[in-house]
Amino acid sequence: MKLTTGLQFFEYQRRLFLAGLPLPVPPTTLPARYTIPLPLPDPVPPKPHAPPPSSAVGRLEALLSEPGSEETEAAWKAGVEGVNRQLTDRKRLARPLRLGLVVR
């Protein structure tokens, strides 16, 4: 245990938060010094944000990679129509799509 000032107590609370541990109960009165148990916990490693693209997303990206391809009948029938229907019906897509791909 270590007696510290407010800045070190803030760092202690931040490390607890990043480690996914519960925060200490705030005191009812402000003490001159706070007691912090040592050592400080290590942060939890971040989770990956996006799943790897599926083969369907890859096919759609390849289909729309050519300039002007989003306006062709072949592209519409090959997958753009299904994505358009899901988006206009306000349904959730099975796999996330990049915004640039959706805009095209």
N, C-alpha and C positions, 0 to 999 in steps of 0.2 A: 504494500500500500504506500501511496505517496501523496503528500499534501501538496496541492497545486492551486494556481490562480484560475480565473475564468477562461482564459484562452486555452489552457491545457485541458480543462474540463470539456470545452467545446470540441477539441480534437478527439478526446476520449469518446464523446457521444457520437461523433462522426464515424469513428472506427467501428463502434458497436452497430451503427446503422448499416454501414457497408458490409459488415460481416453477417448481417441478417439476425442479429441478436436483439433482445428487448432492451429498450432504453431505461436508465435508472429513473426512479420516481423523483420528480423535482422537489427540492426542499420547500417548506412553507415560508421560511425566512431565508434571506440571502446570507450565507456564511462568508467569513473573510477568506476561507480556503476550503477547497473541496478535496475529498479523499478519493483517489483513483487507484483501483487494483492494477498491478503490473503483472505480466506484460500486456500490452494492448493487443486485441485480437487482429488477425489478418483479414483483409477484405475478401469477400467471396469473388471468385473469378467471374467475369461477365459471360452471359449466355450468348450464343450466336444469334444474330437478329433474324436472318432470313433462311428459310430452308433452301436447299439447292434447287435450281429450276427443274421442273419436270420435263419429260420429253414433249408433252403437248405445248408447253410454253416455248420450248426450243423450236418446235415446228412453226409456231405462230411468229416467233421472231425472225426465223429464216424466211418465212412467207412474206413478211412485211419489210424485209431488208432492202428490197429494190425501191428506188424512188417512184412514186405514183402507183405502187402495187396495191395500196389500200382501196383504190377506186375500181379495181378489176372485178369482174364477175367470178373469176376463178378463186381469188382470195376470199371473196364473200362466202362462197360455198365451202371452202376448205377450212373454215374455222372462225372467221370474223363475225359471221352471222350469229353463231352461238354465243360468243362473248357479248355482242351487241344486245342480244335478247336478254341475257342475264342482267346486264347493267341497266337496261331500260325498264325491266321488271323489278328493279331494286333488290335483286337477289344477290346473295354472297357467292363469289367465285370460289371454286374448289381450290385453286392455287392462286397466290397473289401475283399480280402483274405489275411491271414497272409503269409508272404514270406516263412516261413517254410513249410506251407501246399502246396504252389505252387511248391516249389522245390521237394517235395515228388512226 
